[in-house]
Amino acid sequence: MIIRKRLAAVVCGALLVTVTGGLLPSAAFADSGGAAGRPAAKEPPKVELVLDVSGSMRARDIDGQSRMSAAKQAFNEVLDAVPEDVRLGIRTLGADYPGKDRKEGCKDTKQLYPVGELDRTEAKTAVATLAPTGWTPIGPALLGAADDLEGGNATRRIVLITDGEDTCAPLDPCEVAREIAAKGVDITIDTLGLVPNAKMRAQLMCIAEATGGTYTSVQHKEELSDRVSQLVDRAAEPVVTPVATQGGERCDDAPRLKAGLYADRETFGQHRWYRVDLLPGQELRASVSIAADRPVNRDHGVLLRASTLAGREIVRGESAGDGRTDVVSTGLRYPKSETDGTDADDDGADDAAGAGDTDVTGAETVCLRVSNSFSAPADVKTAPGLPLELTIDITGGPRDAGDAAFLGLGHGWWLLGLLTLAGFAAGVLWGWISRWRIAVWRTN
């Protein structure tokens, strides 16, 4: 019985080594084509906490305390837990001007603690001096916070804590957030609403969605401290920062992209062009996401199309939405075999037109066109355009046109055969073990 158990263990171990050994070379080869998705070394992340100190923060509806007291206690807990590698600052809004002059009240925002290495005692002392005072200039506060975080290539995050909607229209804070995102400065705005109403919730959600941030409704002090701590910790996590780019009006003047993550803006119904060079033996994998950061009409879609310089379509990916999601995404794959030549079924005109798609190194220029069919109500601003993220990945491709990699099965038919053999062997082994266990059970 012991000999049979050892034999089963040996067979299982051999099978595992066989399958693993067969998979690793293909995975390693596929990964060697590019470094897309790998975070690069960057400066320490920057975070600015923007705190509402307007008169409404006197309300006592958070665990029997005033909103201001709950915010101060939460700040103390957050400041104690800030990671060492995070550069943190604090900005206030509505903290100084108690009067009724709206023009003056809408200027009432200042940096309470500069963004930099944190002195916890000094920061806590600054927060302790705050008292609910004036207006709620959220838009000006966001602009000020964006200026506070300028410079360098660090990841930047604004965390807005407020108990009411902006009181300084027509400077719409949602439009301000879109303008900040349109600058391509990689600032994420997260919003937290203290005891929110429907109007405030809608405004804070709009601000967060415009920059890829999050919105959280807060009813208790523990929720506030936990959520702010989570957001500060998230800023310290390594992330891939999209590279700002601007697509062309046609392929000839489109930017030439390498493997990586790119950010752009596309207006309603616009086409954007990008170019990618693909060598024989490589595979292009591209995906695009367009976010509806403002109210849009139902029934919209996104198209990602790959073509030659002559305009012949190679492959496309498309997706549609009906208003129930804020992001529409699609993607495509185009493998170029090592022995890839002119398609046999192309006519002479296509052959001549396609001759200019490759250079002396054999690299083929692939034109990527991103199109959308979004539309919006007449009262919705169309500028800046909708945020767009484009991912380009270049991996190891097939050796020839008949390679199974065209079907996503790996580098050659041998992998498919190996997987089939492994599955058959595993089934036989499992059946043998089951029969052996039943026989032992009957004997005993």
Secondary structure, DSSP 4 states (H G I P E B T S, - for coil): -HHHHHHHHHHHHHHHHHHHHHHHHHHHHHHTT--TTPPPP-PPPEEEEEEE-SGGGG---BTTB-HHHHHHHHHHHHHHH--TT-EEEEEEESSS--SS-HHHHTT-EEEEEEEES--HHHHHHHHHT----S---HHHHHHHHHHHT-SSS--EEEEEEESS--SSTTS-HHHHHHHHHHTT--EEEEEEEES--HHHHHHHHHHHHHTT--EEEE-SHHHHHHHHHHHHHHHHS--PPPEE---BSSGGGSPEE-SEEEEEEE-TT-EEEEEEEE-TTEEEEEEEEEE--S---SSEEEEEEEE-TT--EEEEEEEEE-SS-SEEEEEEEEEE-TT--S-TT--HHHHHHHGGGB-TT-PEEEEEEEEE-----TTS---S-EEEEEEEEEEE--SSTT-GGGGTS-SSHHHHHHHHHHHHHHHHHHHHHHHHHHHHHHH-
